Amino acid sequence: MSVCCVGCFVGLGCLRWGWKRCTHTGADDSAAWPPATPDEFEPVPHLCRLTLAVYEEDLHHPQFPPLGGYRLNPDFVVKRATYQQTLGHAPPYLIYLDHERKEIVMAIRGLNLKKESDYEVLWDNQLGKHMFDGGYVHHGLLKSAVWLLNEESEDLRRLWVENGSCYKMVFVGHSLGAGVASLLTVLVVNHRDMLGGIPRELVKCYAIAPTRCLSLNLAVKYADVIHSVVLQDDFLPRTPTPLEDIFESIFCLPCLLLIVCMRDTFISEEKKLADPRRLYAPGRMYHIVERKFCRCGRFPPEVRTAIPVDGRFEHVILSCNATSDHAIIWIERESEKALELLKDKSCEAVTMPPKVQKFERLQSVEKEHKAALERAVSLKIPHAVGTMSVDDEEKEPLTKTNEELFDESEDVLNTKARVNWNDLVERLLRPPINGS
């Protein structure tokens, strides 16, 4: 009789778990997040188009023509690198000089299932081997980012100096390229003098459908410069490491995702947050939501944004759209629709001059970043740091290592020597002296 009761309890528990997992949708992850504003989301469709251009063979006759007004001018492409030129060290990319928007953009393509070099970058994840800037990062993506900077930092610096100090430096990537772009941004932010002394506020990164590449403390720390864009149920930003398990089981991905769901269900949130080596999607999150539970078809997309600390896309969604939502072409189309809807709503709800709205939104974004940093400290996340303004950080670095790093950066600039990004990264790989 007791065995029968135990069996009933186990069965009921499994049914409850199955019901919760099967009814959990991508929209639930951001249900409490506020909506994004048109101004902050406006660059996303344009940058999706630039990233999609890296996939094209002929920019003058694109295979995926734009649906709206976001068109790429091939004459503004400064450089385009293929797999033959990157030699497998990094995905293909292009550098685009946008005079209309006053941006210098480096766009990096995502995973190519036919290229072994892309798998090697993902599989080179020596997690926990080194601390990096007080946290942990994906080792293979970091190496790829360092290689790119060794190749292109001189050209990026020249473009920024020649075109004036008002131009932004924008890094954007999709999937694998999103992880590389995020780590590129982290390196540039820590060595801005190497790119002509560009201010932090002019460095931006948009990680589209990103792989998990930063530990939680770093993901929150750089939320003011890195922005992740996720479409509904996309599996990659939700899939914890090791990523090699995904691609070893690429022909049975639904089975793998189910196993990941079961494993993560029995790991408590506190245990996940306490693991300093667990990687997350980087920066501020923009979640495009267009489907709801028990309702068929797509609905007008809405964009929600936040800097989440706990609950940062921790659950893989059991959805038939988990892989299709990862496609860059779908993300571009839905982000364009979402932006048009945001603009329409903004026009209907305007109650004060736009300049005041932008200023208030800027203040709220800064407050959200500080609140996220404080939340990370309150949850006792390893190596989390308290709130500190950008000016304070520049005047009073968190560690002696960073101070020495900037001193050496100035010396290198004065000697006009070619920057060796490998040496600079070695300094960031040192653990903080104060152990924070």
C-alpha positions in Angstrom: 0.0 0.0 0.0 2.8 2.4 0.9 4.6 1.6 -2.3 1.5 2.5 -4.2 1.1 5.8 -2.4 4.7 6.7 -3.1 4.2 5.9 -6.8 1.1 8.1 -6.9 3.0 11.0 -5.3 5.9 10.6 -7.8 3.4 10.4 -10.6 1.6 13.6 -9.5 4.9 15.3 -9.1 6.0 14.4 -12.6 2.6 15.5 -14.0 2.9 18.9 -12.2 6.4 19.4 -13.5 5.3 18.4 -17.0 2.4 20.8 -16.9 4.5 23.7 -15.7 7.2 23.1 -18.3 4.8 22.6 -21.2 2.8 25.7 -20.3 5.8 27.9 -19.7 6.2 30.2 -22.7 8.8 32.7 -23.8 6.4 35.6 -22.9 6.5 34.5 -19.2 10.2 35.3 -18.9 9.6 39.0 -19.4 6.1 39.3 -18.2 7.1 41.9 -15.5 9.4 43.9 -17.7 8.4 47.4 -18.8 8.0 48.2 -22.6 10.9 49.6 -24.5 10.7 53.1 -26.0 11.0 53.8 -29.8 14.3 55.8 -29.3 16.2 53.0 -27.6 15.0 50.2 -29.8 15.3 52.2 -33.1 18.8 51.0 -34.0 17.8 47.3 -33.8 16.2 46.7 -37.3 18.9 48.7 -39.0 21.7 46.7 -37.3 19.9 43.4 -38.1 20.0 44.4 -41.7 23.7 45.2 -41.5 24.3 41.8 -39.8 22.3 40.0 -42.5 24.5 41.6 -45.1 27.4 39.6 -43.9 25.5 36.5 -45.0 25.1 37.9 -48.5 27.3 37.0 -51.4 26.5 40.1 -53.5 25.6 43.2 -51.6 24.3 44.9 -54.8 21.8 42.1 -55.4 20.9 40.8 -51.9 19.3 37.4 -51.5 17.2 38.9 -48.6 16.0 42.3 -49.8 14.8 44.7 -47.1 11.1 45.0 -46.5 11.2 48.5 -45.0 13.5 51.6 -45.2 16.6 50.0 -43.7 18.9 49.6 -46.7 22.6 49.1 -46.8 24.7 51.2 -49.1 27.5 49.0 -50.5 29.7 52.0 -51.1 29.9 52.6 -47.3 31.4 49.1 -46.7 35.0 49.8 -45.7 36.0 46.1 -45.4 34.5 42.7 -45.8 36.3 39.6 -44.5 35.4 36.0 -45.5 36.3 32.7 -44.0 39.4 32.5 -46.2 40.6 35.8 -44.7 39.8 35.1 -41.1 41.5 31.6 -41.4 38.9 30.2 -38.9 40.0 32.5 -36.1 36.7 34.4 -36.3 33.4 34.4 -38.2 33.2 36.6 -41.3 32.5 40.2 -40.7 32.2 43.6 -42.4 33.1 47.2 -41.3 30.5 49.7 -42.4 30.9 53.5 -42.2 27.4 55.0 -41.9 27.7 58.8 -42.4 24.0 59.3 -42.1 23.8 57.8 -38.6 27.4 58.8 -37.7 28.3 55.2 -36.8 31.3 53.0 -37.4 29.8 49.5 -37.4 31.5 46.1 -37.2 28.9 43.4 -38.0 29.8 39.7 -37.4 27.8 36.8 -38.8 26.5 33.8 -36.8 27.3 30.1 -36.8 27.8 28.4 -40.1 26.8 24.7 -39.7 29.1 23.7 -42.5 32.3 25.3 -41.0 34.3 23.3 -38.5 36.1 26.5 -37.4 32.9 27.9 -36.0 32.4 24.7 -33.9 36.0 25.0 -32.7 35.3 28.5 -31.4 32.3 27.4 -29.5 33.9 24.2 -28.1 36.9 26.1 -26.9 35.2 26.9 -23.6 37.8 26.4 -20.9 35.4 27.6 -18.3 36.9 28.7 -15.0 40.5 28.5 -16.3 41.0 32.2 -15.8 39.3 35.1 -14.2 38.6 37.9 -16.6 37.9 41.4 -15.4 36.6 40.0 -12.1 34.4 37.4 -13.7 34.4 34.6 -16.3 33.9 34.6 -20.1 33.7 32.0 -22.9 37.3 31.2 -23.7 36.9 30.5 -27.4 34.8 33.6 -28.1 37.4 35.7 -26.2 40.2 34.4 -28.4 38.1 35.2 -31.4 37.5 38.8 -30.2 41.2 39.3 -29.5 42.1 38.1 -32.9 39.6 40.5 -34.5 41.0 43.4 -32.5 44.6 42.6 -33.5 43.4 42.6 -37.1 41.1 45.6 -37.1 41.8 47.9 -34.2 44.2 50.2 -36.2 41.5 50.6 -38.9 38.8 51.2 -36.4 40.9 53.8 -34.6 41.7 55.6 -37.9 38.1 55.7 -39.0 37.0 57.2 -35.7 39.8 59.8 -35.6 39.3 60.8 -39.2 35.5 61.1 -39.0 35.4 63.2 -35.8 34.7 62.5 -32.2 30.9 62.4 -32.6 30.8 59.0 -34.4 29.7 56.0 -32.4 31.6 52.7 -32.4 29.0 50.0 -32.8 29.6 46.2 -32.6 26.8 43.9 -33.7 26.6 40.2 -34.2 24.2 37.3 -34.5 24.4 34.1 -32.6 28.1 33.1 -32.4 28.9 36.5 -33.7 26.9 38.1 -30.9 29.2 36.5 -28.3 32.3 37.7 -30.2 30.8 41.2 -30.5 30.0 41.3 -26.8 33.6 40.4 -25.8 34.9 42.8 -28.4 33.0 45.5 -26.6 34.2 44.5 -23.2 37.8 44.7 -24.4 37.3 48.1 -26.1 35.6 49.6 -23.1 38.6 48.6 -20.9 41.1 49.9 -23.5 39.4 52.9 -25.0 42.7 54.7 -25.4 43.7 52.1 -27.9 41.0 53.3 -30.3 41.8 57.0 -30.0 40.4 57.7 -26.6 36.8 57.1 -27.6 34.4 57.8 -24.7 32.5 54.9 -23.1 29.1 56.4 -24.0 30.0 56.2 -27.7 30.8 52.5 -27.6 27.7 50.3 -28.1 27.1 46.6 -28.8 23.9 44.9 -30.0 24.0 41.1 -29.5 21.2 39.6 -31.6 20.1 36.1 -30.4 23.4 35.9 -28.4 25.1 32.8 -27.0 25.8 32.9 -23.3 29.2 34.3 -22.9 29.6 36.4 -19.7 29.3 35.5 -16.0 26.4 37.2 -14.3 28.4 39.9 -12.6 29.9 41.0 -16.0 26.6 40.7 -17.8 25.2 43.2 -15.4 28.3 45.4 -15.2 28.3 46.1 -18.9 24.6 46.5 -19.3 25.1 50.2 -20.2 26.9 49.4 -23.4 25.8 45.9 -24.4 22.2 45.2 -25.5 20.9 41.7 -26.2 17.9 41.2 -28.5 15.9 38.0 -28.1 12.9 36.9 -30.2 10.2 35.1 -28.1 11.3 31.4 -27.6 14.9 31.5 -29.0 16.7 28.6 -27.4 20.4 29.8 -27.5 20.2 32.7 -25.0 18.4 30.2 -22.6 20.7 27.3 -23.1 23.4 27.0 -20.3 26.9 25.8 -21.1 28.5 23.5 -22.2 27.4 24.5 -25.7 29.3 21.6 -27.2 26.5 19.3 -26.0 24.1 21.1 -28.3 26.1 20.6 -31.5 27.1 17.1 -30.7 23.4 16.4 -30.6 22.3 18.7 -33.4 20.3 16.0 -35.1 18.3 15.3 -32.0 18.0 18.9 -30.7 14.5 18.4 -29.3 15.6 15.5 -27.1 18.6 17.5 -25.9 16.4 20.5 -25.0 14.1 18.3 -23.0 17.0 16.9 -21.1 18.3 20.4 -20.4 14.8 21.4 -19.2 14.7 18.4 -16.8 18.2 19.1 -15.4 17.7 22.8 -14.8 14.3 22.2 -13.1 16.0 20.4 -10.3 18.7 23.1 -9.8 17.6 25.8 -7.4 17.9 29.5 -8.4 20.2 30.1 -5.5 22.6 27.5 -6.7 22.7 28.9 -10.2 23.3 32.4 -9.0 26.1 31.2 -6.6 28.0 29.6 -9.5 30.5 32.2 -10.6 31.4 30.3 -13.7 27.9 30.0 -15.1 27.5 32.1 -18.2 24.6 34.3 -19.3 23.3 36.3 -22.2 25.1 39.7 -21.9 23.9 43.2 -21.0 20.4 44.8 -21.1 17.8 42.5 -22.6 15.2 43.4 -25.2 12.6 40.7 -25.5 10.4 40.7 -28.6 7.1 38.9 -27.7 4.6 37.9 -30.4 2.9 34.7 -29.2 0.8 33.8 -26.1 -0.2 30.6 -24.4 -3.1 28.7 -25.9 -3.5 31.3 -28.7 -2.6 30.4 -32.2 -0.6 32.5 -34.7 1.6 35.5 -34.3 0.3 38.7 -32.7 1.6 42.3 -33.1 5.0 42.1 -31.5 5.8 44.1 -28.4 9.3 44.8 -27.0 10.0 44.5 -23.3 13.3 45.6 -21.7 15.1 45.2 -18.4 18.5 44.4 -16.8 17.5 41.2 -15.1 19.7 39.6 -12.5 17.7 36.6 -11.2 15.5 35.0 -13.8 17.7 36.0 -16.8 16.3 33.6 -19.4 17.0 30.5 -17.2 14.4 28.2 -18.7 14.6 26.5 -22.1 11.2 26.8 -23.8 9.6 23.6 -25.1 8.3 25.2 -28.3 8.3 24.3 -32.0 9.5 27.9 -32.6 12.6 27.5 -30.3 14.9 27.2 -33.3 13.1 29.3 -35.9 13.1 32.3 -33.5 16.9 32.2 -33.7 16.9 33.1 -37.4 18.3 36.5 -38.1 15.8 37.1 -41.0 12.8 36.6 -38.6 14.4 38.8 -35.9 14.9 41.6 -38.5 11.3 41.4 -39.7 9.7 41.2 -36.3 11.9 44.0 -34.8 10.9 46.2 -37.7 7.2 45.5 -37.1 7.7 46.1 -33.3 9.4 49.4 -33.9 6.6 50.7 -36.1 4.1 49.8 -33.4 6.2 51.5 -30.7 6.3 54.6 -32.8 2.5 54.6 -33.4 1.9 54.2 -29.7 4.4 56.9 -28.8 2.6 59.3 -31.2 -0.7 58.6 -29.5 0.6 58.9 -26.0 2.8 62.0 -26.2 2.0 64.4 -23.4 5.2 66.5 -23.3 8.0 67.6 -25.6 10.1 64.7 -26.9 13.3 66.1 -25.6 12.0 65.9 -22.0 10.9 62.3 -22.6 14.4 61.4 -23.9 16.1 63.0 -20.9 13.8 61.2 -18.4 14.3 57.9 -20.1 18.1 58.4 -20.0 17.8 59.0 -16.2 15.6 55.9 -15.8 18.1 53.7 -17.7 20.9 54.8 -15.5 18.8 54.1 -12.4 17.9 50.7 -13.7 21.6 49.9 -14.2 22.4 51.0 -10.6 19.5 49.0 -9.3 20.7 45.9 -11.1 24.2 46.2 -9.7 22.7 46.6 -6.2 20.5 43.6 -6.8 23.5 41.5 -7.8 25.3 42.5 -4.6 22.2 41.7 -2.4 21.9 38.3 -3.9 25.6 37.6 -3.0 26.5 36.9 -6.6 30.3 36.1 -6.7 32.5 39.1 -7.7 29.5 41.4 -8.0 30.4 45.1 -7.5 28.4 47.9 -6.0 27.0 50.9 -7.9 29.6 53.2 -9.4 29.2 55.9 -12.0 31.3 55.8 -15.1 33.1 59.0 -14.1 34.0 57.5 -10.7 35.1 54.3 -12.3 37.5 56.2 -14.6 38.9 58.2 -11.7 39.1 55.4 -9.2 39.4 52.0 -10.9 38.1 49.0 -9.1 41.4 47.2 -9.1 45.1 48.0 -9.3 45.3 45.8 -12.3 43.0 48.1 -14.3 45.0 51.1 -13.3 48.3 49.6 -14.5 46.5 48.6 -17.7 45.5 52.1 -18.6 48.9 53.4 -17.7 50.5 51.0 -20.1 47.8 51.9 -22.7 49.0 55.5 -22.7 52.6 54.4 -23.0 51.8 52.3 -26.1 49.9 55.2 -27.6 52.9 57.6 -27.0 55.3 55.2 -28.7 52.8 54.7 -31.6 53.5 51.0 -31.6 51.0 48.5 -32.9 48.7 47.4 -30.2 49.1 43.7 -29.1 45.7 42.9 -27.7 46.9 39.5 -26.4 49.2 41.2 -24.0 46.4 43.6 -22.8 44.0 40.7 -22.3 46.6 38.9 -20.2 46.4 41.7 -17.7 42.6 41.5 -17.6 42.9 37.7 -17.0 44.6 38.4 -13.7 42.3 38.1 -10.7 41.6 41.3 -8.8 44.0 42.0 -6.0 41.4 42.7 -3.4 39.5 39.5 -4.3 36.3 41.3 -5.1 
